[in-house]
Amino acid sequence: DIQLTQSPSFLSASVGDRVTITCRASQGISSYLAWYQQKPGKAPKLLIYAASTLQSGVPSRFSGSGSGTEFTLTISSLQPEDFATYYCQQLNSSPFTFGPGTKVDIK
Amino acid sequence: QVQLQESGPGLVKPSQTLSLTCTVSGGSISSGGYYWSWIRQHPGKGLEWIGYIYYSGSTYYNPSLKSRVTISVDTSKNQFSLKLSSVTAADTAVYYCARVGGGIDYWGQGTLVTVSS
């Protein structure tokens, strides 16, 4: 199985901050990576797929980059509704594993 | 707008079989191009991939659960189902059904299944 790690696991930030989350894969996955946002009690929401393609309806302050084994999710200006947990997922090979998550909290 | 809805018992006894169904509306499972999937999340924890089925019936199961999992599809009802046998308390989780393309673009709301006597 391909293992994903995320850093940091916890992030405290203020509204307006630029936030970057990193996801690393245990082996190359080309650009088969997605990012999700999850709020308590809700299903995850797809933000980015194919490493850098913004899902329809997702604000442009979210962006993704990377390929191979290292990927980043950037929120250019953190908004109050962005405080949540973020997961990466690889879709290069089954099982389509998830990263452990990064919780973004209010400073 | 595609919608997915899980249904099934919220309480299952240890050693029994957990059975859930996902009803898809607003789109056809038979149209192809997507993997219809089950994912679970233990309370307060991360996401675990259980497996998927294609409209043709081909399946993939997470090796960690493979011996206990069966996913099936009923295209006539536009539904797919999960069976997880010999459950224990460790199977207590929120179970999601989902549609996978380039990413998981549609999720069910999730259903909590508790394993307890």
Interface residues (C-beta under 8 A of the other chain):
Chain A: D1 A34 Y36 A43 P44 K45 L46 I48 Y49 A50 T53 Q55 Y87 Q89 L91 S94 P95 F96 T97 F98 G99 P100 G101
Chain B: S37 G46 L47 E48 W49 G51 Y52 Y60 N62 P63 Y96 V100 G101 G102 G103 I104 D105 W107 G108 Q109 G110
